[in-house]
Amino acid sequence: MEQGRNGAPPAVRHLRVAVVGAAQLGPGKADLLQAVAELGSISAAGRATGMSYARAWRLLEALEAEFGQPLVQASRGGSSGGGARLTALGEAVLGAYRRMQAKAEAAVAPEVEALRALLRATAAG
């Protein structure tokens, strides 16, 4: 499970970015790209993110249509086995999303801590 500041769950779990008239990127697509990068397989990435192979392919195809270039380079299976990896564009897209996610987390951290303090105060009282 993802962790935020001080080992607590992240406050910003579902950052969704919509570039007007172009791409939409949220946690599902970002996590899928991350899993492809880590596991080297679209089917394994789909399983790891709780989606079918068909859904994983549809999400990747949608991203590629939005960006107009491949984000994932896939090779067919066979005796040598198949695989997948992020292209340079895929790495750049994932990196930009993760940086935005980290900045959003840092921006809301003081308010999240204030809410946690209120929860502790009401639980103790």
C-alpha positions in Angstrom: 0.0 0.0 0.0 1.2 3.5 -0.8 2.3 5.6 2.1 2.3 9.4 2.5 4.1 11.6 5.0 5.2 10.0 8.3 4.1 6.5 7.1 0.4 7.4 7.1 -1.8 6.7 4.1 -1.5 9.4 1.5 -4.0 12.2 1.7 -4.1 12.6 -2.0 -5.0 9.2 -3.4 -7.1 10.1 -6.4 -5.5 13.0 -8.2 -7.2 13.3 -11.6 -5.6 15.6 -14.2 -7.5 16.7 -17.3 -5.6 18.7 -19.9 -8.4 20.7 -21.6 -9.1 19.2 -25.0 -6.5 16.5 -24.6 -5.4 13.9 -22.1 -7.0 12.7 -18.9 -4.8 11.0 -16.4 -5.9 9.6 -13.0 -4.8 7.0 -10.5 -6.0 4.0 -12.6 -4.0 4.9 -15.7 -0.9 6.0 -13.7 -0.9 2.9 -11.6 -1.2 0.8 -14.7 1.8 2.6 -16.3 3.7 2.1 -13.1 2.9 -1.6 -13.0 3.9 -2.1 -16.7 7.2 -0.4 -15.8 7.8 -2.6 -12.8 6.4 -5.9 -14.1 7.3 -5.7 -17.8 4.0 -7.1 -18.8 0.6 -5.7 -19.7 -1.3 -8.7 -18.5 0.7 -8.8 -15.2 0.1 -5.1 -14.8 -3.6 -5.5 -15.3 -3.7 -8.3 -12.7 -1.7 -6.2 -10.2 -4.0 -3.2 -10.6 -7.2 -5.3 -10.4 -8.2 -5.0 -14.0 -8.7 -7.4 -16.9 -6.2 -7.6 -19.7 -8.8 -6.1 -22.0 -9.4 -3.2 -19.7 -5.7 -2.6 -19.3 -5.3 -2.5 -23.1 -8.2 -0.2 -23.5 -6.8 2.3 -21.0 -3.4 2.2 -22.6 -4.9 2.7 -26.1 -6.9 5.6 -24.8 -3.8 7.2 -23.4 -1.9 6.6 -26.6 -4.7 8.1 -28.6 -4.7 11.2 -26.4 -1.0 11.7 -26.6 -0.7 10.6 -30.3 2.2 8.3 -29.6 2.9 5.0 -27.9 3.4 5.1 -24.1 4.1 1.4 -24.0 6.2 -0.8 -26.3 4.8 -4.4 -26.2 6.4 -7.5 -27.8 4.4 -10.6 -28.6 4.9 -13.8 -26.6 6.2 -17.0 -28.0 9.2 -19.2 -27.1 11.2 -16.2 -25.9 8.2 -14.8 -24.0 6.5 -11.4 -24.5 6.9 -8.3 -22.6 6.2 -4.6 -22.3 8.0 -1.5 -21.3 7.3 2.2 -21.1 8.5 4.3 -23.9 10.4 7.6 -23.2 7.0 9.3 -23.5 5.4 6.8 -21.1 8.1 7.4 -18.6 7.7 11.2 -19.0 3.9 11.0 -18.5 4.1 8.8 -15.5 6.9 11.0 -14.0 4.8 14.2 -14.5 1.8 12.6 -12.9 3.8 11.3 -9.8 5.4 14.8 -9.4 2.0 16.4 -9.4 0.7 13.8 -7.0 3.6 14.5 -4.6 3.1 18.3 -4.9 -0.6 17.9 -4.1 0.2 15.8 -1.1 2.6 18.3 0.2 0.2 21.2 -0.4 -2.6 19.6 1.7 -0.4 18.1 4.4 -1.0 20.9 7.0 -4.8 20.7 6.6 -4.8 16.9 6.8 -2.8 17.1 10.0 -5.3 19.6 11.3 -8.1 17.2 10.6 -6.2 14.4 12.2 -5.7 16.5 15.4 -9.5 17.2 15.4 -10.2 13.5 15.1 -7.8 12.7 18.0 -9.4 15.5 20.1 -12.9 14.3 19.6 -12.0 10.6 20.1 -10.3 11.5 23.4 -13.1 13.8 24.6 
